[in-house]
Amino acid sequence: MTEHNHNHDNQKKGFWNSRTGVFLLIALGIGAFLLAFEHRVHIFGGNGFLALLLLGCVVMHLFMHGGHGGHGGGDKS
């Protein structure tokens, strides 16, 4: 019998690539849209700049961790 390399079969699919993760992203997106729509007067009123600044920090944090695999990226020897 020949031995086949099945490394691609043994790799686990990430949570955000699973059906549950995609559904959660869609649900959170819809929820964020509805929340922003209902509170648009407060967002664009006086404190909209502070909300955008806070949102910018959160988005930057998420994108910056994409390059090294998240928190705790030290050596695992």
C-alpha positions as CSV (number, residue, x, y, z in Angstrom):
1,M,0.0,0.0,0.0
2,T,1.2,3.5,-0.7
3,E,1.3,6.1,2.0
4,H,-0.4,9.4,1.4
5,N,0.2,12.7,3.0
6,H,-3.0,13.9,4.5
7,N,-1.8,17.0,6.3
8,H,-4.5,19.2,4.8
9,D,-7.1,16.8,6.2
10,N,-5.7,17.0,9.7
11,Q,-5.7,20.8,9.8
12,K,-8.6,22.2,11.8
13,K,-10.8,24.8,10.3
14,G,-10.7,28.1,12.2
15,F,-13.8,29.2,14.1
16,W,-14.4,32.2,11.9
17,N,-14.3,30.0,8.8
18,S,-16.9,27.6,10.2
19,R,-20.6,27.9,9.6
20,T,-21.1,29.0,13.2
21,G,-18.5,31.7,12.9
22,V,-19.9,33.1,9.6
23,F,-23.4,33.2,11.1
24,L,-22.1,35.0,14.2
25,L,-20.3,37.6,12.1
26,I,-23.4,38.2,10.0
27,A,-25.6,38.4,13.2
28,L,-23.2,40.8,14.8
29,G,-23.1,42.9,11.7
30,I,-26.9,43.1,11.5
31,G,-27.1,43.9,15.2
32,A,-24.4,46.6,14.9
33,F,-26.3,48.2,12.0
34,L,-29.6,48.2,13.8
35,L,-28.1,49.6,17.0
36,A,-26.3,52.3,15.0
37,F,-29.5,53.1,13.1
38,E,-31.6,53.4,16.3
39,H,-29.0,55.6,18.0
40,R,-27.9,57.7,15.0
41,V,-29.0,60.9,16.7
42,H,-26.6,60.2,19.6
43,I,-23.8,59.0,17.4
44,F,-23.8,62.0,15.1
45,G,-24.9,64.4,17.8
46,G,-22.2,65.7,20.1
47,N,-20.2,62.6,21.0
48,G,-19.9,61.0,17.6
49,F,-16.2,61.8,17.4
50,L,-15.5,59.9,20.7
51,A,-17.5,56.9,19.4
52,L,-15.6,56.8,16.1
53,L,-12.3,57.1,18.0
54,L,-13.2,54.1,20.2
55,L,-14.4,52.1,17.2
56,G,-11.1,52.9,15.4
57,C,-9.1,51.6,18.4
58,V,-11.1,48.3,18.4
59,V,-10.8,47.8,14.6
60,M,-7.1,48.6,14.7
61,H,-6.6,46.1,17.5
62,L,-8.3,43.4,15.5
63,F,-6.4,44.0,12.3
64,M,-3.0,44.4,14.0
65,H,-3.3,40.9,15.7
66,G,-4.0,39.3,12.3
67,G,-0.3,39.2,11.4
68,H,1.1,37.3,14.3
69,G,-1.8,34.9,15.4
70,G,-3.3,36.9,18.3
71,H,-2.2,37.2,21.9
72,G,0.5,35.0,23.4
73,G,2.5,34.6,20.2
74,G,5.7,33.6,21.9
75,D,7.8,30.4,21.3
76,K,6.1,27.2,22.2
77,S,9.1,25.0,22.6
